[in-house]
Amino acid sequence: MLPEAAAACIYLAAEAAKLPPPILMTVLTVEAGHEGTHAHNSNGTEDYGPGQINTVWIGEIAQAIRRSPEETRALLQYDGCFNIRVTATLLRRQINAAGEFWTGVGWYHSRNKAESLRYIRRVIATAKRLFGPEIIAKTPTAAAVPHPDS
């Protein structure tokens, strides 16, 4: 996907999911997937595309878009914009479920507290590197970043 097309997909997906576009871009950077990416996980699941969408979501996504699981896997793996839209939707869902922005960002990766906190730290560090430290102050509930002891 050309950079201009990817930027447009990120912006539109972020707007639709009511996410700050820089945070969606940061999550995609941390996930480090690309169109065509297919990663095998140690727990037997697989991740697809730019947002590294896990196979645990395939059935639900397939049902929502009225496609077969096989077609859905292919879309997630090879259609970058589709994958980015799903990434934004799942990220928003996790934020809503958590009731707190940064906890939801961590839950996008894992509900395991230690893994979630590690992921939050990676996203914050990457966001600061990409956009400068002021980006964190501009995110919702920036003061509520979970502390490792909480």
C-alpha positions as CSV (number, residue, x, y, z in Angstrom):
1,M,0.0,0.0,0.0
2,L,1.4,3.4,-0.9
3,P,2.1,5.7,2.1
4,E,-0.6,8.2,1.1
5,A,-3.2,5.5,0.9
6,A,-2.2,4.0,4.2
7,A,-2.4,7.5,5.8
8,A,-5.8,8.0,4.4
9,C,-7.0,4.6,5.7
10,I,-5.6,5.3,9.2
11,Y,-7.2,8.8,9.3
12,L,-10.6,7.6,8.2
13,A,-10.6,4.5,10.4
14,A,-9.5,6.6,13.4
15,E,-12.2,9.1,12.8
16,A,-14.9,6.4,12.4
17,A,-13.8,4.8,15.7
18,K,-13.4,8.1,17.4
19,L,-9.7,7.5,18.1
20,P,-6.8,10.0,17.9
21,P,-5.2,9.2,14.5
22,P,-1.6,9.3,15.9
23,I,-2.6,6.6,18.5
24,L,-4.0,4.3,15.8
25,M,-0.8,4.9,13.8
26,T,1.3,4.1,16.8
27,V,-0.6,0.9,17.6
28,L,-0.1,-0.2,13.9
29,T,3.6,0.6,14.2
30,V,4.0,-1.4,17.4
31,E,2.1,-4.3,15.9
32,A,4.5,-4.1,12.9
33,G,2.3,-6.0,10.5
34,H,1.9,-5.3,6.8
35,E,-0.4,-6.3,4.0
36,G,0.3,-10.0,3.5
37,T,1.6,-10.6,7.0
38,H,0.6,-13.9,8.6
39,A,2.2,-14.7,12.0
40,H,1.9,-17.9,14.0
41,N,1.6,-17.5,17.8
42,S,2.9,-19.9,20.4
43,N,-0.7,-20.4,21.7
44,G,-1.8,-21.8,18.3
45,T,-3.5,-18.7,17.1
46,E,-2.5,-16.6,14.1
47,D,-2.3,-12.8,13.5
48,Y,-3.0,-11.1,10.1
49,G,-2.1,-7.9,8.4
50,P,-1.1,-4.4,9.6
51,G,-3.0,-4.6,12.9
52,Q,-2.0,-8.2,13.5
53,I,-5.7,-9.2,14.0
54,N,-5.9,-12.5,15.9
55,T,-7.8,-15.5,14.7
56,V,-10.0,-15.3,17.8
57,W,-11.8,-12.5,16.0
58,I,-12.3,-14.2,12.7
59,G,-15.8,-15.7,13.4
60,E,-17.2,-12.5,14.7
61,I,-15.8,-10.3,11.9
62,A,-16.9,-12.8,9.3
63,Q,-20.5,-12.7,10.6
64,A,-20.5,-8.9,10.8
65,I,-19.4,-8.6,7.2
66,R,-21.4,-11.6,6.0
67,R,-18.4,-13.4,4.5
68,S,-16.9,-16.8,5.1
69,P,-14.1,-17.2,7.7
70,E,-11.7,-18.0,4.8
71,E,-12.7,-14.8,2.9
72,T,-12.4,-12.8,6.1
73,R,-8.9,-14.2,6.8
74,A,-7.8,-13.2,3.3
75,L,-9.3,-9.7,3.7
76,L,-7.5,-9.2,7.0
77,Q,-4.2,-10.5,5.5
78,Y,-4.2,-8.8,2.1
79,D,-6.6,-5.7,2.3
80,G,-4.6,-3.2,4.3
81,C,-7.5,-0.7,4.6
82,F,-9.9,-3.4,5.8
83,N,-7.4,-4.5,8.4
84,I,-6.8,-1.0,9.6
85,R,-10.6,-0.4,9.9
86,V,-10.9,-3.6,11.9
87,T,-7.9,-2.6,14.1
88,A,-9.6,0.7,14.9
89,T,-12.9,-0.9,15.7
90,L,-11.4,-3.5,18.0
91,L,-9.2,-0.9,19.7
92,R,-12.3,1.3,20.3
93,R,-14.2,-1.8,21.6
94,Q,-11.4,-2.6,24.1
95,I,-11.2,1.1,25.3
96,N,-15.0,1.1,25.8
97,A,-14.9,-2.2,27.6
98,A,-12.1,-1.1,29.9
99,G,-13.8,2.3,30.6
100,E,-10.4,3.9,30.4
101,F,-8.3,4.8,27.3
102,W,-4.9,3.4,28.2
103,T,-6.2,0.2,29.8
104,G,-8.2,-0.4,26.6
105,V,-5.1,0.2,24.5
106,G,-3.4,-2.5,26.6
107,W,-6.4,-4.8,26.3
108,Y,-6.0,-4.6,22.5
109,H,-2.9,-6.7,23.0
110,S,-3.9,-8.8,26.0
111,R,-6.1,-8.9,29.1
112,N,-3.2,-10.3,31.1
113,K,-2.3,-7.4,33.3
114,A,1.5,-7.7,33.0
115,E,1.4,-8.1,29.2
116,S,-1.1,-5.3,28.9
117,L,1.1,-2.9,30.9
118,R,4.2,-3.8,28.8
119,Y,2.2,-3.1,25.7
120,I,0.9,0.3,27.0
121,R,4.5,1.3,27.8
122,R,5.6,0.2,24.2
123,V,2.8,2.2,22.7
124,I,3.5,5.3,24.8
125,A,7.3,5.1,24.0
126,T,6.6,4.6,20.3
127,A,4.1,7.5,20.3
128,K,6.6,9.8,21.9
129,R,9.3,8.8,19.4
130,L,7.0,9.3,16.4
131,F,5.1,12.4,17.5
132,G,6.9,13.9,20.5
133,P,6.1,13.8,24.2
134,E,3.3,16.2,23.9
135,I,1.2,13.6,22.0
136,I,0.5,11.7,25.3
137,A,-0.8,14.9,26.9
138,K,-3.3,15.2,24.1
139,T,-4.8,11.7,24.5
140,P,-7.9,11.0,26.5
141,T,-7.2,10.5,30.2
142,A,-3.5,11.0,29.7
143,A,-3.0,11.3,33.5
144,A,-4.5,7.9,34.0
145,V,-1.7,5.8,32.5
146,P,-1.7,2.7,34.7
147,H,1.2,2.3,37.0
148,P,2.9,-1.1,37.3
149,D,2.0,-1.4,41.0
150,S,-1.7,-0.7,40.5
